[in-house]
Amino acid sequence: MDDINLHYRFLNWRRRIREIREVRAVRYRERLKRMLRDGDILRYHGNSDEVGCFVAARPLSRRNRYFEVTIVDTGVRGMIAVGLVPQLYKLDHQPGWLPHSVAFHADDGKLYNGNTVGQQLGPKCCRGDRIGCGVSLDSDDGQLTVFFTKNGKEVGSVDILASPDALFPAVGMHSLGEEVLLDLNAEWGMEEDDGQMIVDSHEEDWGRLHDIKVTGTLLEYVGKGKSIVDVGLAQARRPLNTRFHYYELEITDAGEKCYIALGLARRDYPKNRHPGWSRGSIAYHADDGKLFQGSGVGDAFGPRCFEGDIMGCGIMFPRDYSLDGGDDVDDWDLDVVPKPSEVQNDLYASNEDDEDEGEDLEGRKVTVFFTRNGKVVGRREVALPVGGLYPTIGMMSTGEKVRVDLHPLSG
């Protein structure tokens, strides 16, 4: 009976997610004037006497606090501005000119902070340069630090009185021929892996890749596959939330042993640990049908999975869980921490006391569920770590391949 109720809740969630998506499509809409957008390319579409401006559909957030613009063409004068503005900013003004806006201007290297008179901040920028803008979360006195980068290096910052969720990425242009490449999902300050990150296409979907090759939506294990430390790990860039609360993978090649695991993990999950083995994670393992939840010892859970099977994982958030504020778990005040693991297995144990420091308090409870070929296999209650739970896939034997759909319910 519980599984039947969960199935109906699952269907109700699908309908609810679509309704929320329709509402947000109206609430969050990008704005532009005297500009043309073609995919991620922005082009000036004026007569050089008037400013063109683009304002992104969504503000910055805890999980998405930085963006970049690459100058494709400086046009006649290279009067390109990159910065942050309020949602209803006047589109005939360069970012930084009006109150409550701040921007770095490529043509003179100056910072404009709510004023048409700028202050020198960094060097001028030209074709091929990459300009970045982001916010720092360190301040707790009501001020926000906005910083700017050029080609991956910080050039300067300014403190402003503003709330981050009221600041929208913006790009301004003011002369014929100006063109930029926009990346609203750029990362800043991410730790580099030790040379083992392998990326092909669709890399924007994945925040971490270790011994995994990406080709479109296909993930392929490229590790040694000799021992339990030869784990290949893929972790999505964004955590599950009330908007995108479920994902799936199809086993396209089981490889030698089908050591494939699908689950959820905290953002800083160890790269050489199968999902479910360490604290702050839970996963359904294809080779034995067991569920692993913060331990190297699994519990009998569901059927084994083979080539052609589709495995799914999702979160049923509480009914009173906030559905407002953009991307939900991207909210700036998320304040939950995970439950400690109750089981430890020496065979799979490593020095995890250091890895999991600070995870000894219980946070907001959610229900994680797993599916196989469209049918619910089972569920577990877990505590939500700070920052949420990220779709995480593990593989560990030669030849394993899976095809992943991170948003199967978003259509």
N, C-alpha and C positions, 0 to 999 in steps of 0.2 A: 504493500500500500504506500509506504514511504517513497519508493522509487516511482510509482505512478504519480504521486503528488509532485515529486521533483520534476518529472517529465512535463507536467502541466505548467509548473512554474517556469520551466525552461522555455516553453512555447510563449507564455505570457511575456517573458523578458524579451523575446525576439520582437514581439509586437510593440512593446514599450520602447525599446531601443530605437525602432524606426520612427515612432512618434516624436521622441526626443530629438532625433536627428533632423526631422523636418522643422521643428521649432528652432533649433540652433542654426539651421541653414538660413533662416530669416534674421536671427539675432546677430550672427557672425558673418559678415559679408565684407569682402575687401572693397576698398574705395580707391579710385584712380581718376585723374583728370589730365588731359593732354599727354597721355601715355598709352601705349599698346602693350598688352601682355600676351606672350606666346609661350605657353609652358612656364619655364623658369626665366625666360628672357623678358626684360623690360626695355622698351624703346621710347624715346622722346617723340611726341607727336604734336608739336606746336610750331610756332613761327619764330622762336627765339626771343620774342618780346614778352612772353608770358611763361610763368613757371608751370611745370608739370610735376605732379606729386602722386605717389602711391602709398597707401596705408594698408597694412596687412589685416587679414580678417580677425586674427586673434592676438591678444596681448601676450607679453612675456609671462612665463610661469616658472615654478620651481624646477620643473623637468626640462623646460625649453627657455633658457634665459640668455640666449646668444644667437645672433644671425650674422651672415656675411653676404657681401656683394662683390663680385669680380667685375672689373671694368673691361668690357669687350671692346668698346670704342669710346674715345673721349669726345668725339664730334668736333664742333667748331671751337668751343671754349672749355670743355671739360668741367662744366659747372654741375657736378654730381655731388649730392649730399646724402649721407647715411646717418640715421639716428632714430630717435623715439619721440612719438607724439601722442596726444590724446586721440581717442577713437574718432571724434568729430572734428578733427583738425581741418582748417581751411585749406583746400587743395590748390589754391593759387599762391601759396607762400612756401618757400623752401623750409624744410624741417630745421628747427633751431631759431627761426626768425620770431615766432610768436611765443607768448608765455606758455609755460608748462611743456615746452619741447626742447630737445637738445640734439645737436648733430655735429658731425665732422664733415667738413667740405673739402672735396678732393682738389679743387682748383687752387686753393691757397693754403691748405693744411691747417685751417683755423677751426676752433671750436665755437659754435654759436649756441648760446644758452638763453633762449627766450629773448633774443635781441638781434637786430640786424647788424650790429657791430660785433665782430668776432675777435677771439684772442688766439694767438699762435699756440698750437698744440703739438703739431708734428710736421713731417715733410709733405710736400705736394704728392699727389698720386697720378699715375698715368696708366695707359693701356696695359692690361695684364695684372695690375695690382689688385690685391684682395683686401677689402676694407671690412672690418668686423665691428660689431657693437653688442655689448652685453651689460648685465647688471651683476653686482656682487652682493651676496646676502650677509656679509659680515656685520653690518651696522645694525644696532638695535635702538637708536635714538630717534627714529622717525625719518632719518635720512637714508637715501639710497645712492650707492656709488655706481655711476655709469662709466664704463671704460670703452676705449676704442683701440682697435688693432690694425696693423698694416702688415700683410703677408705673414700672419701668424704671430707677430710680436706686438706687445702692448705699446702704444705711443703716448697714452695719457688717460686721465680720468677726471671726473668731476662729481661732487656730492650735490644731490638735489633733494628737495622735499617732495616726495611722490610715493605713491603706492605702485608696486611693480605691475599689478594687474590692471593698472590704468595707462600703461605705456605700450604703444603698438609700434612694431617695426615700420619704418618709413624710408622711402627713397625719393629724393627730389632731383629734377633735371631742368636745364634752362638753355640748351642750345641744340641746334640741328645735328643729327647724327649720333647723339649720345645713346649708348646701349650698355646694359649690365646683365650679368647672370646672378639671379637671386637664389640664396640658399637659406630658407627659414628654419632648417633643422640642423644647422651647423653646430659642432661641438667645440667647447673651449675648456681647456684644463683637464681633458680626459687623460688618464694614465695610459701610456703606451705599453703594449705587450712586449715580450722579449723577442721580437722578431718572428714570432710564429703566427701572426695574424695574417690570414689569407683571404683576400677580398677580390670579388670579380664584379658582378652587377647586383643590383638591389641591396647594396651595402647600407643604404639609408634605413633599411628595416632593422638592422642589427647593430646593437651597441657594442657587443663583444663577440669575437670569433677566435677560437683556438683549435688548431688542427682540423678546421672545417673549411671547405671550399664552397663558395656560393656561385651558382649559375642560374640567374633568374630566381625562381622560387625553389629551386632544387638545392638541397644541402648534401654534400658528399664528405664522408669521413676520409681524411688523408693522413691520419696518425700512424704510429707503429703497430698498434693493436697487439702488443705483446704481454702487457701486464695491466693491473687495475689502475695504474697511474697514467696510462696512455689514453686518457679520456679526450674526446673531441667535444667541445662545448660551443653552443650557439645561444646567445641571450639577446632577446629583442631590445630595441632601443627604448621602448616605452612599456610601462607596467600595464597590466589589465586594469580597467576602470569600468564605471557604469555605462560608458558609451561603447567600449570594445571589451567585453567581459569574457570572451571565449575564443579559442583558436584550435586549429586542427593540423595534423600531418598525415600524409599517406606514405606508407612504406613502399617505395618503388624498387628497392633491392635490399633484401635482408642481410646480405653479406655473408660472412663465414658463420657468425653465431647470433645475429640479430640482437646484439647488445644495445638496443635503442631505448631511450628513456624520454618520456614527454612529461613536463611538469611546470612548476613555478618555483622561482628562487629569488632571494634578495639580490640587490644590484651588485654587491661586492662578493658574490659567491665564488669560491675557489675554482679556478679554471681547470684543475686536474681532478675534480671530484664529480662523479656522476650525479645528476639531479636526484635529490632525495637522500643522499648519503650524509650530507652535512646539515647542520642547523640552519634554519631559515629557508628550507626547501621541502618540496613534496613532489613525488613523481610516480607515474605508472610505468613499469618496465615491461617491454614487449616480450623479452625472452622467457620470463617465468610467470607473467601475469600478476606479479606482486606489487604492492604499494610500499614505497619507501618514504618515510617522513622523518627527516633529521637523524637517520640511523642507517648503518650498513646492513641491518637486519630487516628484511621486508616481511610484510604480512600478506597472507593469501587474500586476493582482492577480486580478480577477474580472470577471464580467459587469456591465454597467450595470444600474441598477435604475430601475423606473418605477412609476407609480401602481398600487397594489394589491400591490406586492412587500413582503415582510417581511424586514427586515435585522436580524441579531442580532450581538451581541458578548459575549464572555465571557473568563474567565481560567481556564486549567488550572493550579492551584497544584501545586507539588511534593508528592510523596507524604508527605514528612516535614514538610510545612508544618503548624504547630500548628492543631489543630481544637478546642482547649480554650480556655476563657476567654471565653465569651459571644459577642461579635460578631467574634472573630478579629482583624481589622485594627483593631478598636477597642482592642486591648491597649495597656497603658501603656508597654511597653518596645520597641515597634516601632522598628527602628533601621536602616532601609535608605534609600539615596539613589539617584537615577536616573543613567542613563548619558548622557553628553553627546551632542548631535547631531553627526553626522559630515558632514552636508550642509547647505550654506547657499545660499539663492537670493536674490539682491539684489532681485528683483522683489517678493518677499513679506517681505523683511527689514525689521525696525524696530530700535529700540534695545533689543535683547533681552539685552544683556550685563548690564544692571541687573536686568531681570526675572528672569533665571535664575541670579543670583549664588548660589553655594553648591551648585550642581547638578553639580559636576565630578567626583564620585566615583561609582563603579559600585556598585549595590546588589543585593539578592536577585533572581535571574532568575525570571521566570514566562513562561508561554506564553499569548499573547493570540490568540484565534481569532475568525473572523467567519463568519456564515452568511447565506445568502440562501434564503428560502422553505424553511427547515428543513434545508438541506444545507450542510455545511461548505465554505466557499470557499477558505480558507487560514489560515495562522497565522504569527506572528512571535514571536521571543523578545525580551522587553524587561526592563529593570531596574525594579523597583518603587520609586517615589519615597517619601519620608517621608510617612506618612499614607495611602498607598495611591493607587489609580487610580479616579477617579470617572466614572460614566457621563456622557458629554458629547455633546450633539447640536448641530450647527450648521446654519443655514439662511441663504440669502443672495439669494433672488429672490422677487418679489412673488407672493403666493398660495400659498406652500408650507405644507402642513399634514401633520403626522404624528400617529399615535396610539401612545402608548408604554406598554409593560408592563415595569416594572422588576423584576418577580419572576415570570416565566413558568414557572419550574420549582418554585415553592413550593407547588403545590397537592397 
